[in-house]
Amino acid sequence: VEGSRAIEINGETEVIYLTGMVNPLIIPASNTVESFRVADLQVSYKGKGVITQGTRPGFFVRFLNWIF
């Protein structure tokens, strides 16, 4: 299974990604699965907005990191 959900927090858009595996034999007619039945679950999120940009290093620091 794979899925994503975009939510807005403090004026910043956050996208939560979920991937995992589910045994097709346990999926009921309602097509819902409890979270504890998802194997190899991986959850990640990415943000885009003013807060995320504020935590990004400046150009000079990124340039030095690129050199070294």
VODRENZA-52989 format. One record per atom (N, C-alpha, C): residue number from 1; x negated, y, z. Coordinates in Angstrom, 2 decimals, always signed. Example, Ala and Ser with C-alpha at 12.3 -4.5 7.8 and 13.67 -1.06 7.14 Angstrom:
PT  num        X        Y        Z
PT    1   -13.19    -5.69    +7.80
PT    1   -12.30    -4.50    +7.80
PT    1   -13.20    -3.30    +7.80
PT    2   -12.85    -2.25    +7.08
PT    2   -13.67    -1.06    +7.14
PT    2   -12.90    +0.03    +7.87
This chain:
PT  num        X        Y        Z
PT    1    -0.85    -1.18    +0.00
PT    1    +0.00    +0.00    +0.00
PT    1    -0.89    +1.23    +0.00
PT    2    -0.39    +2.28    -0.58
PT    2    -1.05    +3.58    -0.56
PT    2    +0.02    +4.64    -0.39
PT    3    -0.35    +5.71    +0.26
PT    3    +0.59    +6.80    +0.42
PT    3    -0.12    +8.06    +0.84
PT    4    +0.55    +9.16    +0.66
PT    4    +0.02   +10.45    +1.10
PT    4    +1.18   +11.34    +1.51
PT    5    +0.87   +12.29    +2.40
PT    5    +1.87   +13.22    +2.86
PT    5    +1.21   +14.57    +3.04
PT    6    +1.77   +15.59    +2.46
PT    6    +1.25   +16.95    +2.61
PT    6    +2.08   +17.67    +3.67
PT    7    +1.40   +18.26    +4.64
PT    7    +2.07   +19.03    +5.67
PT    7    +1.34   +20.36    +5.82
PT    8    +2.05   +21.35    +6.32
PT    8    +1.45   +22.66    +6.52
PT    8    +1.33   +22.93    +8.01
PT    9    +0.10   +23.22    +8.45
PT    9    -0.18   +23.51    +9.85
PT    9    -0.96   +24.81    +9.91
PT   10    -0.44   +25.78   +10.65
PT   10    -1.10   +27.07   +10.82
PT   10    -1.44   +27.72    +9.48
PT   11    -0.56   +27.65    +8.52
PT   11    -0.78   +28.27    +7.22
PT   11    -1.77   +27.54    +6.35
PT   12    -2.14   +26.33    +6.72
PT   12    -3.11   +25.54    +5.97
PT   12    -2.45   +24.22    +5.56
PT   13    -2.65   +23.83    +4.31
PT   13    -2.06   +22.59    +3.81
PT   13    -3.00   +21.43    +4.12
PT   14    -2.49   +20.43    +4.83
PT   14    -3.24   +19.23    +5.16
PT   14    -2.59   +18.06    +4.41
PT   15    -3.41   +17.21    +3.80
PT   15    -2.91   +16.02    +3.12
PT   15    -3.46   +14.80    +3.84
PT   16    -2.55   +13.93    +4.29
PT   16    -2.93   +12.72    +5.00
PT   16    -2.80   +11.56    +4.02
PT   17    -3.87   +10.77    +3.89
PT   17    -3.90    +9.62    +2.99
PT   17    -3.91    +8.34    +3.82
PT   18    -3.14    +7.35    +3.38
PT   18    -3.07    +6.07    +4.06
PT   18    -3.20    +4.96    +3.04
PT   19    -4.08    +3.99    +3.30
PT   19    -4.20    +2.81    +2.44
PT   19    -4.31    +1.58    +3.33
PT   20    -3.86    +0.45    +2.83
PT   20    -3.94    -0.79    +3.58
PT   20    -3.32    -1.92    +2.78
PT   21    -3.27    -3.09    +3.41
PT   21    -2.69    -4.26    +2.75
PT   21    -1.54    -4.81    +3.60
PT   22    -0.49    -5.26    +2.92
PT   22    +0.68    -5.83    +3.58
PT   22    +1.03    -7.14    +2.90
PT   23    +1.31    -8.16    +3.70
PT   23    +1.76    -9.44    +3.17
PT   23    +3.15    -9.25    +2.55
PT   24    +3.33    -9.51    +1.27
PT   24    +4.63    -9.28    +0.63
PT   24    +5.76   -10.15    +1.20
PT   25    +5.42   -11.23    +1.87
PT   25    +6.45   -12.11    +2.44
PT   25    +7.13   -11.52    +3.67
PT   26    +6.52   -10.50    +4.29
PT   26    +7.12    -9.93    +5.50
PT   26    +7.88    -8.63    +5.24
PT   27    +7.99    -8.21    +3.99
PT   27    +8.68    -6.96    +3.67
PT   27   +10.19    -7.24    +3.65
PT   28   +10.96    -6.58    +4.52
PT   28   +12.41    -6.81    +4.57
PT   28   +13.14    -6.09    +3.43
PT   29   +14.43    -6.30    +3.34
PT   29   +15.25    -5.68    +2.29
PT   29   +15.25    -4.16    +2.38
PT   30   +15.03    -3.63    +3.59
PT   30   +15.01    -2.16    +3.76
PT   30   +13.73    -1.54    +3.22
PT   31   +12.76    -2.40    +2.81
PT   31   +11.50    -1.95    +2.21
PT   31   +10.68    -1.08    +3.17
PT   32   +10.73    -1.43    +4.45
PT   32    +9.94    -0.73    +5.46
PT   32    +9.03    -1.72    +6.17
PT   33    +7.88    -1.24    +6.61
PT   33    +6.91    -2.10    +7.30
PT   33    +6.41    -1.34    +8.52
PT   34    +6.35    -2.02    +9.66
PT   34    +5.81    -1.41   +10.87
PT   34    +4.30    -1.21   +10.70
PT   35    +3.77    -0.18   +11.34
PT   35    +2.35    +0.15   +11.16
PT   35    +1.43    -0.95   +11.65
PT   36    +1.83    -1.71   +12.68
PT   36    +0.96    -2.77   +13.18
PT   36    +0.87    -3.95   +12.23
PT   37    +1.69    -3.99   +11.18
PT   37    +1.65    -5.06   +10.19
PT   37    +0.79    -4.71    +8.97
PT   38    +0.17    -3.53    +8.97
PT   38    -0.70    -3.11    +7.86
PT   38    -2.13    -3.52    +8.18
PT   39    -2.72    -4.38    +7.33
PT   39    -4.09    -4.84    +7.54
PT   39    -5.07    -3.90    +6.83
PT   40    -6.28    -3.83    +7.35
PT   40    -7.33    -2.98    +6.78
PT   40    -6.86    -1.55    +6.58
PT   41    -6.18    -1.02    +7.57
PT   41    -5.62    +0.33    +7.50
PT   41    -6.74    +1.36    +7.48
PT   42    -6.65    +2.30    +6.55
PT   42    -7.57    +3.43    +6.48
PT   42    -6.74    +4.70    +6.38
PT   43    -7.04    +5.65    +7.25
PT   43    -6.33    +6.92    +7.27
PT   43    -7.37    +8.03    +7.15
PT   44    -7.11    +8.98    +6.28
PT   44    -7.99   +10.14    +6.15
PT   44    -7.14   +11.36    +5.85
PT   45    -7.73   +12.52    +6.07
PT   45    -7.00   +13.74    +5.73
PT   45    -7.97   +14.79    +5.24
PT   46    -7.42   +15.67    +4.43
PT   46    -8.19   +16.78    +3.89
PT   46    -7.34   +18.05    +4.04
PT   47    -8.01   +19.13    +4.33
PT   47    -7.33   +20.40    +4.49
PT   47    -7.82   +21.41    +3.48
PT   48    -6.95   +22.36    +3.20
PT   48    -7.32   +23.42    +2.28
PT   48    -6.63   +24.69    +2.76
PT   49    -7.45   +25.69    +3.09
PT   49    -6.89   +26.94    +3.55
PT   49    -7.94   +27.80    +4.21
PT   50    -7.48   +28.83    +4.91
PT   50    -8.37   +29.81    +5.51
PT   50    -9.23   +29.19    +6.60
PT   51    -8.66   +28.34    +7.44
PT   51    -9.42   +27.74    +8.54
PT   51   -10.52   +26.83    +8.00
PT   52   -10.21   +26.02    +7.01
PT   52   -11.20   +25.12    +6.42
PT   52   -12.31   +25.90    +5.76
PT   53   -11.97   +26.96    +5.05
PT   53   -12.98   +27.77    +4.38
PT   53   -13.88   +28.47    +5.38
PT   54   -13.34   +28.82    +6.54
PT   54   -14.13   +29.49    +7.57
PT   54   -15.19   +28.59    +8.18
PT   55   -14.99   +27.29    +8.16
PT   55   -15.95   +26.36    +8.74
PT   55   -16.97   +25.88    +7.73
PT   56   -16.83   +26.28    +6.50
PT   56   -17.77   +25.87    +5.46
PT   56   -19.04   +26.71    +5.57
PT   57   -20.23   +26.08    +5.49
PT   57   -21.48   +26.85    +5.57
PT   57   -21.58   +27.87    +4.43
PT   58   -22.31   +28.94    +4.69
PT   58   -22.49   +29.97    +3.69
PT   58   -23.37   +29.51    +2.53
PT   59   -23.43   +30.35    +1.50
PT   59   -24.19   +30.01    +0.29
PT   59   -25.65   +29.73    +0.60
PT   60   -26.28   +30.59    +1.41
PT   60   -27.70   +30.45    +1.70
PT   60   -28.00   +29.11    +2.40
PT   61   -27.20   +28.74    +3.37
PT   61   -27.39   +27.48    +4.10
PT   61   -27.18   +26.29    +3.17
PT   62   -26.16   +26.34    +2.32
PT   62   -25.93   +25.26    +1.36
PT   62   -27.08   +25.15    +0.37
PT   63   -27.65   +26.28    -0.04
PT   63   -28.79   +26.27    -0.95
PT   63   -30.00   +25.63    -0.29
PT   64   -30.28   +25.99    +0.97
PT   64   -31.41   +25.38    +1.68
PT   64   -31.20   +23.87    +1.88
PT   65   -30.00   +23.47    +2.19
PT   65   -29.70   +22.04    +2.33
PT   65   -29.90   +21.30    +1.00
PT   66   -29.58   +21.96    -0.08
PT   66   -29.73   +21.35    -1.40
PT   66   -31.22   +21.16    -1.73
PT   67   -32.04   +22.14    -1.34
PT   67   -33.48   +22.07    -1.61
PT   67   -34.13   +20.96    -0.77
PT   68   -33.78   +20.92    +0.51
PT   68   -34.41   +19.97    +1.42
PT   68   -33.50   +18.79    +1.57
